């Protein structure tokens, strides 16, 4: 089969890759229909990924069609259209069955496309471990594009907003307006926020947030504007979607006393000088962590069906998998109004 593979910094190749096969009776083999690039894939693209492996298949967002199942698979069959959870778990322990794969009691929580340990989804074929648990039939009323955004981007944005303690009447800032940040803007409104500030360096992304009803700000202007608007009280909730030291610090600055900062951007910094004195003085709640995708599916499907969320509008480009290297370049450079890249075999 063909796949996108990692060979070093800015070296993503479309090449032949071994055909996947079932390794366990609980595995499911999926023919990829469409896949996408996540912002966290860029950490691998930049050469400071999550392992020292090279030559592995990248990517963790995909939907497709089941073509083969292990004999112990009960919920899925050949021909089913499925969406894959970017994060996989053992599917047997109490934590996984509750949807919390990050807390897998057997330590088997993993993500596709970080190493050879679990090959990625930007490939013509994908093996899903514990397929009954880690893949789900695309629900009725959910389009393929919506299903693709449900594999990681939308659940991660949802986690960020839930961790930010957003309630009806909240004032919120979303920092970083990539696909996850833009989805966080929409989710914040769906959760009842009355005011959402959307902060990003890129003008086109600020415009997209403004069209959703947010107050779009350049980072250089954000603190002064929010201080003025709130008469120095600042904001109830901040959702930080970048993972850079500067944006995390900005988020802490923009939160009010007893406010909440939720950080979901992937930070590669080994050490961060947390502003303890400021956080202490504010009585700040600070939450950070990865998303257990399965835990968010039911609630998000209901919101999409109800017309409250429109995740497909963050899709900016559609390209064949063969042009994957170019798709990564456009995503990395943020050119041609690049947001979410969708690729097909």
C-alpha beads as a LAMMPS data file, in Angstrom:
LAMMPS data file: protein, C-alpha beads

345 atoms
344 bonds

1 atom types
1 bond types

-500.0 500.0 xlo xhi
-500.0 500.0 ylo yhi
-500.0 500.0 zlo zhi

Masses

1 110.0

Atoms # bond

1 1 1 0.000 0.000 0.000
2 1 1 0.926 3.680 -0.104
3 1 1 1.454 5.783 3.002
4 1 1 3.005 9.000 4.296
5 1 1 6.151 8.262 6.297
6 1 1 8.515 10.300 8.453
7 1 1 12.257 10.347 7.680
8 1 1 13.465 13.454 9.502
9 1 1 12.740 17.132 9.876
10 1 1 10.470 18.349 7.049
11 1 1 10.907 15.003 5.291
12 1 1 7.490 13.403 4.813
13 1 1 7.406 10.911 1.952
14 1 1 4.615 9.259 -0.014
15 1 1 5.921 5.770 -0.608
16 1 1 5.280 2.056 -0.589
17 1 1 4.668 0.664 2.880
18 1 1 4.002 -2.885 4.074
19 1 1 0.375 -3.894 3.786
20 1 1 -1.255 -3.996 7.213
21 1 1 -2.532 -7.262 8.585
22 1 1 -4.379 -8.367 11.675
23 1 1 -2.094 -9.217 14.572
24 1 1 -4.753 -10.081 17.142
25 1 1 -8.247 -11.519 17.127
26 1 1 -9.545 -8.159 18.341
27 1 1 -7.990 -6.138 15.495
28 1 1 -9.925 -4.491 12.679
29 1 1 -8.503 -3.637 9.258
30 1 1 -9.822 -0.385 7.779
31 1 1 -9.478 0.958 4.245
32 1 1 -8.910 4.693 4.663
33 1 1 -11.492 6.950 2.981
34 1 1 -10.056 10.258 4.156
35 1 1 -7.487 11.418 6.690
36 1 1 -6.236 14.775 7.931
37 1 1 -3.248 16.574 9.400
38 1 1 -3.404 17.601 13.054
39 1 1 -1.425 20.492 14.492
40 1 1 0.431 18.065 16.744
41 1 1 1.685 16.249 13.624
42 1 1 3.829 19.320 13.011
43 1 1 5.975 18.486 16.037
44 1 1 7.003 15.322 14.214
45 1 1 7.372 17.265 10.961
46 1 1 9.762 19.685 12.679
47 1 1 11.958 16.823 13.785
48 1 1 11.244 16.866 17.507
49 1 1 8.576 14.225 17.722
50 1 1 7.727 11.680 20.350
51 1 1 10.247 8.923 19.543
52 1 1 13.564 8.437 17.793
53 1 1 12.019 6.184 15.149
54 1 1 12.086 7.050 11.464
55 1 1 10.313 5.461 8.533
56 1 1 7.048 5.035 10.403
57 1 1 3.644 5.981 9.028
58 1 1 2.344 9.276 10.424
59 1 1 -1.073 10.670 11.271
60 1 1 -3.849 9.915 13.741
61 1 1 -7.052 11.272 12.177
62 1 1 -8.961 9.056 9.733
63 1 1 -12.248 7.476 8.760
64 1 1 -12.761 4.512 6.488
65 1 1 -14.444 1.221 5.696
66 1 1 -13.948 -2.022 7.569
67 1 1 -12.511 -4.666 5.245
68 1 1 -11.558 -7.402 7.720
69 1 1 -12.137 -8.210 11.379
70 1 1 -10.550 -10.560 13.864
71 1 1 -12.702 -13.444 15.064
72 1 1 -13.228 -11.809 18.471
73 1 1 -14.660 -8.591 17.010
74 1 1 -18.407 -8.406 17.667
75 1 1 -19.638 -4.873 16.974
76 1 1 -18.128 -4.263 13.546
77 1 1 -18.268 -6.118 10.264
78 1 1 -16.891 -5.786 6.764
79 1 1 -18.445 -2.848 4.949
80 1 1 -19.106 -0.720 8.024
81 1 1 -18.119 2.943 7.706
82 1 1 -16.186 3.882 10.816
83 1 1 -14.404 6.751 12.518
84 1 1 -11.243 6.023 14.456
85 1 1 -10.274 7.465 17.792
86 1 1 -6.836 9.086 17.580
87 1 1 -6.151 7.731 21.065
88 1 1 -6.551 4.000 21.619
89 1 1 -6.866 2.004 24.806
90 1 1 -7.075 -1.610 25.887
91 1 1 -10.860 -1.515 25.755
92 1 1 -11.171 -3.876 28.720
93 1 1 -10.338 -2.007 31.923
94 1 1 -12.835 0.113 33.836
95 1 1 -11.165 3.385 32.824
96 1 1 -11.147 2.589 29.116
97 1 1 -14.734 1.365 29.186
98 1 1 -15.664 4.676 30.812
99 1 1 -13.974 6.448 27.862
100 1 1 -10.831 7.502 29.717
101 1 1 -8.114 5.847 27.626
102 1 1 -5.461 8.183 29.044
103 1 1 -6.049 6.397 32.364
104 1 1 -5.863 2.867 30.940
105 1 1 -5.199 0.609 33.919
106 1 1 -2.848 -1.547 31.850
107 1 1 -0.857 1.375 30.490
108 1 1 -1.946 0.624 26.926
109 1 1 -3.189 4.094 26.029
110 1 1 -1.480 5.103 22.787
111 1 1 -1.798 7.352 19.759
112 1 1 -1.358 6.443 16.102
113 1 1 1.573 7.704 14.099
114 1 1 4.169 8.520 16.753
115 1 1 6.488 5.590 16.081
116 1 1 6.508 2.061 14.697
117 1 1 4.705 0.947 17.861
118 1 1 1.373 1.925 16.293
119 1 1 1.586 2.894 12.636
120 1 1 -0.311 5.986 11.585
121 1 1 -3.512 6.684 9.719
122 1 1 -2.190 8.625 6.717
123 1 1 -2.142 5.416 4.740
124 1 1 -4.369 3.410 2.462
125 1 1 -4.873 0.786 5.157
126 1 1 -5.000 0.995 8.958
127 1 1 -4.993 -1.686 11.650
128 1 1 -7.159 -0.701 14.612
129 1 1 -6.272 -2.512 17.851
130 1 1 -9.255 -3.527 19.994
131 1 1 -11.428 -2.491 17.077
132 1 1 -14.748 -2.843 18.882
133 1 1 -13.633 -0.144 21.307
134 1 1 -11.295 2.092 19.282
135 1 1 -13.468 2.446 16.180
136 1 1 -17.124 3.333 15.945
137 1 1 -19.656 3.219 13.161
138 1 1 -20.237 6.705 11.804
139 1 1 -23.518 7.717 13.449
140 1 1 -26.591 8.389 11.362
141 1 1 -26.856 12.046 10.433
142 1 1 -23.098 12.636 10.658
143 1 1 -21.344 13.455 7.375
144 1 1 -17.936 11.982 6.491
145 1 1 -16.282 15.375 7.057
146 1 1 -17.939 15.736 10.447
147 1 1 -16.872 12.205 11.345
148 1 1 -13.286 13.001 10.395
149 1 1 -13.251 16.014 12.725
150 1 1 -14.661 13.772 15.477
151 1 1 -11.531 11.591 15.401
152 1 1 -9.451 14.167 17.315
153 1 1 -9.822 17.877 16.518
154 1 1 -13.354 18.409 17.811
155 1 1 -13.009 16.218 20.943
156 1 1 -9.755 17.985 21.857
157 1 1 -11.426 21.385 21.528
158 1 1 -14.308 20.071 23.626
159 1 1 -11.916 18.871 26.328
160 1 1 -10.279 22.288 26.358
161 1 1 -13.596 24.035 26.873
162 1 1 -14.826 21.616 29.528
163 1 1 -11.550 21.946 31.435
164 1 1 -11.958 25.724 31.278
165 1 1 -15.146 25.593 33.395
166 1 1 -17.215 27.422 30.781
167 1 1 -20.824 27.882 31.905
168 1 1 -23.722 30.028 30.664
169 1 1 -22.737 33.665 30.957
170 1 1 -18.980 33.035 30.927
171 1 1 -16.427 35.375 29.418
172 1 1 -13.790 33.392 27.518
173 1 1 -10.568 33.827 25.579
174 1 1 -9.390 31.270 23.050
175 1 1 -5.691 31.639 22.243
176 1 1 -4.568 30.108 18.943
177 1 1 -7.055 29.851 16.093
178 1 1 -6.023 26.773 14.202
179 1 1 -8.744 24.163 13.614
180 1 1 -8.877 23.231 17.316
181 1 1 -8.991 26.855 18.430
182 1 1 -11.756 27.740 15.981
183 1 1 -13.728 24.726 17.149
184 1 1 -13.165 25.862 20.734
185 1 1 -14.693 29.234 19.852
186 1 1 -17.819 27.546 18.536
187 1 1 -18.009 25.119 21.463
188 1 1 -17.619 27.968 23.975
189 1 1 -20.681 29.654 22.501
190 1 1 -22.561 26.335 22.485
191 1 1 -21.755 25.969 26.198
192 1 1 -23.328 29.342 26.897
193 1 1 -20.445 31.824 26.835
194 1 1 -21.701 35.332 26.228
195 1 1 -18.354 36.863 25.226
196 1 1 -15.525 35.052 23.453
197 1 1 -12.236 36.744 22.573
198 1 1 -10.305 34.963 19.816
199 1 1 -6.562 35.651 19.735
200 1 1 -4.122 34.794 16.944
201 1 1 -1.288 36.295 14.932
202 1 1 -2.881 35.333 11.588
203 1 1 -5.437 37.800 10.273
204 1 1 -7.409 35.277 8.204
205 1 1 -7.866 33.083 11.268
206 1 1 -9.052 36.040 13.306
207 1 1 -11.553 36.795 10.555
208 1 1 -12.869 33.220 10.688
209 1 1 -13.394 33.543 14.446
210 1 1 -15.071 36.913 14.009
211 1 1 -17.553 35.310 11.613
212 1 1 -18.476 32.918 14.434
213 1 1 -19.320 35.868 16.683
214 1 1 -16.031 36.188 18.567
215 1 1 -14.116 39.408 19.260
216 1 1 -10.937 38.792 17.284
217 1 1 -7.682 40.276 18.594
218 1 1 -4.023 40.350 17.706
219 1 1 -1.946 39.036 20.651
220 1 1 -0.179 42.392 20.952
221 1 1 -3.497 44.124 21.629
222 1 1 -5.264 41.446 23.628
223 1 1 -4.319 42.300 27.203
224 1 1 -5.022 46.028 26.928
225 1 1 -8.341 45.508 25.118
226 1 1 -9.601 42.852 27.534
227 1 1 -8.493 44.864 30.548
228 1 1 -10.411 47.859 29.235
229 1 1 -13.523 45.854 28.317
230 1 1 -13.682 44.114 31.700
231 1 1 -12.610 47.145 33.789
232 1 1 -9.588 45.197 34.959
233 1 1 -11.471 42.077 36.075
234 1 1 -10.296 40.002 33.080
235 1 1 -11.949 36.710 32.056
236 1 1 -13.646 33.709 33.611
237 1 1 -12.042 31.144 31.304
238 1 1 -9.101 30.826 28.934
239 1 1 -8.552 28.011 26.437
240 1 1 -4.920 27.898 25.264
241 1 1 -4.517 25.971 22.008
242 1 1 -0.894 26.621 20.999
243 1 1 1.369 25.161 23.663
244 1 1 4.041 27.864 23.491
245 1 1 5.462 29.449 26.621
246 1 1 4.320 32.899 25.500
247 1 1 0.709 31.856 24.894
248 1 1 0.468 29.951 28.167
249 1 1 1.750 33.038 29.992
250 1 1 -0.743 35.189 28.119
251 1 1 -3.554 32.871 29.152
252 1 1 -2.574 33.091 32.810
253 1 1 -2.457 36.888 32.521
254 1 1 -5.938 37.098 30.972
255 1 1 -7.680 34.944 33.584
256 1 1 -9.531 36.727 36.396
257 1 1 -9.160 35.967 40.096
258 1 1 -10.389 32.399 40.682
259 1 1 -10.577 31.985 36.923
260 1 1 -9.547 28.914 34.934
261 1 1 -6.884 28.365 32.285
262 1 1 -7.166 25.211 30.188
263 1 1 -4.047 24.352 28.165
264 1 1 -4.438 21.837 25.347
265 1 1 -1.630 22.935 23.024
266 1 1 1.233 20.428 22.853
267 1 1 4.295 21.974 24.486
268 1 1 7.719 20.521 23.631
269 1 1 9.473 22.606 26.297
270 1 1 10.970 20.360 28.960
271 1 1 10.869 23.140 31.519
272 1 1 8.389 25.990 31.891
273 1 1 8.811 28.821 34.382
274 1 1 5.295 28.730 35.812
275 1 1 4.335 32.132 37.302
276 1 1 3.498 30.787 40.730
277 1 1 3.149 34.174 42.425
278 1 1 0.593 35.413 39.878
279 1 1 -1.328 32.117 39.889
280 1 1 -1.352 32.114 43.706
281 1 1 -2.532 35.702 43.913
282 1 1 -5.370 34.937 41.502
283 1 1 -6.356 31.621 43.070
284 1 1 -6.055 30.283 39.542
285 1 1 -7.294 26.911 38.288
286 1 1 -4.851 25.532 35.689
287 1 1 -5.601 22.327 33.805
288 1 1 -3.583 20.576 31.129
289 1 1 -3.720 17.164 29.493
290 1 1 -4.491 14.999 26.491
291 1 1 -7.863 13.991 25.136
292 1 1 -9.586 10.624 25.461
293 1 1 -11.572 10.920 22.241
294 1 1 -14.175 8.262 22.997
295 1 1 -15.278 10.130 26.120
296 1 1 -16.560 13.036 24.015
297 1 1 -18.263 11.328 21.079
298 1 1 -21.836 11.039 22.343
299 1 1 -22.116 14.646 23.491
300 1 1 -20.509 16.041 20.340
301 1 1 -22.624 13.928 18.000
302 1 1 -25.725 15.321 19.708
303 1 1 -24.461 18.901 19.306
304 1 1 -23.714 18.372 15.612
305 1 1 -27.086 16.758 14.962
306 1 1 -28.734 19.661 16.758
307 1 1 -27.024 22.177 14.491
308 1 1 -24.981 23.686 17.328
309 1 1 -21.576 22.745 15.902
310 1 1 -20.286 22.835 12.329
311 1 1 -16.784 21.336 12.503
312 1 1 -16.481 20.815 8.759
313 1 1 -16.042 24.537 8.162
314 1 1 -12.431 24.408 9.384
315 1 1 -11.544 22.267 6.343
316 1 1 -9.574 24.485 3.985
317 1 1 -7.900 22.095 1.542
318 1 1 -8.577 18.711 -0.049
319 1 1 -5.632 16.915 -1.597
320 1 1 -4.656 13.400 -2.651
321 1 1 -2.465 11.468 -0.244
322 1 1 0.223 11.533 -2.939
323 1 1 0.583 15.275 -2.286
324 1 1 1.005 14.771 1.442
325 1 1 4.415 16.440 1.613
326 1 1 2.918 19.594 0.116
327 1 1 -0.051 19.381 2.483
328 1 1 2.363 19.346 5.420
329 1 1 4.292 22.304 3.995
330 1 1 1.145 24.395 3.560
331 1 1 -0.034 23.526 7.070
332 1 1 3.332 24.377 8.567
333 1 1 3.744 27.676 6.729
334 1 1 0.101 28.727 7.285
335 1 1 -0.140 29.875 3.678
336 1 1 -3.060 29.846 1.261
337 1 1 -5.397 30.234 4.269
338 1 1 -4.435 26.745 5.366
339 1 1 -6.384 25.287 8.271
340 1 1 -7.402 21.624 8.113
341 1 1 -5.917 19.517 5.327
342 1 1 -8.021 16.548 4.237
343 1 1 -6.372 13.849 2.126
344 1 1 -7.843 10.941 0.210
345 1 1 -6.183 7.830 -1.309

Bonds

1 1 1 2
2 1 2 3
3 1 3 4
4 1 4 5
5 1 5 6
6 1 6 7
7 1 7 8
8 1 8 9
9 1 9 10
10 1 10 11
11 1 11 12
12 1 12 13
13 1 13 14
14 1 14 15
15 1 15 16
16 1 16 17
17 1 17 18
18 1 18 19
19 1 19 20
20 1 20 21
21 1 21 22
22 1 22 23
23 1 23 24
24 1 24 25
25 1 25 26
26 1 26 27
27 1 27 28
28 1 28 29
29 1 29 30
30 1 30 31
31 1 31 32
32 1 32 33
33 1 33 34
34 1 34 35
35 1 35 36
36 1 36 37
37 1 37 38
38 1 38 39
39 1 39 40
40 1 40 41
41 1 41 42
42 1 42 43
43 1 43 44
44 1 44 45
45 1 45 46
46 1 46 47
47 1 47 48
48 1 48 49
49 1 49 50
50 1 50 51
51 1 51 52
52 1 52 53
53 1 53 54
54 1 54 55
55 1 55 56
56 1 56 57
57 1 57 58
58 1 58 59
59 1 59 60
60 1 60 61
61 1 61 62
62 1 62 63
63 1 63 64
64 1 64 65
65 1 65 66
66 1 66 67
67 1 67 68
68 1 68 69
69 1 69 70
70 1 70 71
71 1 71 72
72 1 72 73
73 1 73 74
74 1 74 75
75 1 75 76
76 1 76 77
77 1 77 78
78 1 78 79
79 1 79 80
80 1 80 81
81 1 81 82
82 1 82 83
83 1 83 84
84 1 84 85
85 1 85 86
86 1 86 87
87 1 87 88
88 1 88 89
89 1 89 90
90 1 90 91
91 1 91 92
92 1 92 93
93 1 93 94
94 1 94 95
95 1 95 96
96 1 96 97
97 1 97 98
98 1 98 99
99 1 99 100
100 1 100 101
101 1 101 102
102 1 102 103
103 1 103 104
104 1 104 105
105 1 105 106
106 1 106 107
107 1 107 108
108 1 108 109
109 1 109 110
110 1 110 111
111 1 111 112
112 1 112 113
113 1 113 114
114 1 114 115
115 1 115 116
116 1 116 117
117 1 117 118
118 1 118 119
119 1 119 120
120 1 120 121
121 1 121 122
122 1 122 123
123 1 123 124
124 1 124 125
125 1 125 126
126 1 126 127
127 1 127 128
128 1 128 129
129 1 129 130
130 1 130 131
131 1 131 132
132 1 132 133
133 1 133 134
134 1 134 135
135 1 135 136
136 1 136 137
137 1 137 138
138 1 138 139
139 1 139 140
140 1 140 141
141 1 141 142
142 1 142 143
143 1 143 144
144 1 144 145
145 1 145 146
146 1 146 147
147 1 147 148
148 1 148 149
149 1 149 150
150 1 150 151
151 1 151 152
152 1 152 153
153 1 153 154
154 1 154 155
155 1 155 156
156 1 156 157
157 1 157 158
158 1 158 159
159 1 159 160
160 1 160 161
161 1 161 162
162 1 162 163
163 1 163 164
164 1 164 165
165 1 165 166
166 1 166 167
167 1 167 168
168 1 168 169
169 1 169 170
170 1 170 171
171 1 171 172
172 1 172 173
173 1 173 174
174 1 174 175
175 1 175 176
176 1 176 177
177 1 177 178
178 1 178 179
179 1 179 180
180 1 180 181
181 1 181 182
182 1 182 183
183 1 183 184
184 1 184 185
185 1 185 186
186 1 186 187
187 1 187 188
188 1 188 189
189 1 189 190
190 1 190 191
191 1 191 192
192 1 192 193
193 1 193 194
194 1 194 195
195 1 195 196
196 1 196 197
197 1 197 198
198 1 198 199
199 1 199 200
200 1 200 201
201 1 201 202
202 1 202 203
203 1 203 204
204 1 204 205
205 1 205 206
206 1 206 207
207 1 207 208
208 1 208 209
209 1 209 210
210 1 210 211
211 1 211 212
212 1 212 213
213 1 213 214
214 1 214 215
215 1 215 216
216 1 216 217
217 1 217 218
218 1 218 219
219 1 219 220
220 1 220 221
221 1 221 222
222 1 222 223
223 1 223 224
224 1 224 225
225 1 225 226
226 1 226 227
227 1 227 228
228 1 228 229
229 1 229 230
230 1 230 231
231 1 231 232
232 1 232 233
233 1 233 234
234 1 234 235
235 1 235 236
236 1 236 237
237 1 237 238
238 1 238 239
239 1 239 240
240 1 240 241
241 1 241 242
242 1 242 243
243 1 243 244
244 1 244 245
245 1 245 246
246 1 246 247
247 1 247 248
248 1 248 249
249 1 249 250
250 1 250 251
251 1 251 252
252 1 252 253
253 1 253 254
254 1 254 255
255 1 255 256
256 1 256 257
257 1 257 258
258 1 258 259
259 1 259 260
260 1 260 261
261 1 261 262
262 1 262 263
263 1 263 264
264 1 264 265
265 1 265 266
266 1 266 267
267 1 267 268
268 1 268 269
269 1 269 270
270 1 270 271
271 1 271 272
272 1 272 273
273 1 273 274
274 1 274 275
275 1 275 276
276 1 276 277
277 1 277 278
278 1 278 279
279 1 279 280
280 1 280 281
281 1 281 282
282 1 282 283
283 1 283 284
284 1 284 285
285 1 285 286
286 1 286 287
287 1 287 288
288 1 288 289
289 1 289 290
290 1 290 291
291 1 291 292
292 1 292 293
293 1 293 294
294 1 294 295
295 1 295 296
296 1 296 297
297 1 297 298
298 1 298 299
299 1 299 300
300 1 300 301
301 1 301 302
302 1 302 303
303 1 303 304
304 1 304 305
305 1 305 306
306 1 306 307
307 1 307 308
308 1 308 309
309 1 309 310
310 1 310 311
311 1 311 312
312 1 312 313
313 1 313 314
314 1 314 315
315 1 315 316
316 1 316 317
317 1 317 318
318 1 318 319
319 1 319 320
320 1 320 321
321 1 321 322
322 1 322 323
323 1 323 324
324 1 324 325
325 1 325 326
326 1 326 327
327 1 327 328
328 1 328 329
329 1 329 330
330 1 330 331
331 1 331 332
332 1 332 333
333 1 333 334
334 1 334 335
335 1 335 336
336 1 336 337
337 1 337 338
338 1 338 339
339 1 339 340
340 1 340 341
341 1 341 342
342 1 342 343
343 1 343 344
344 1 344 345
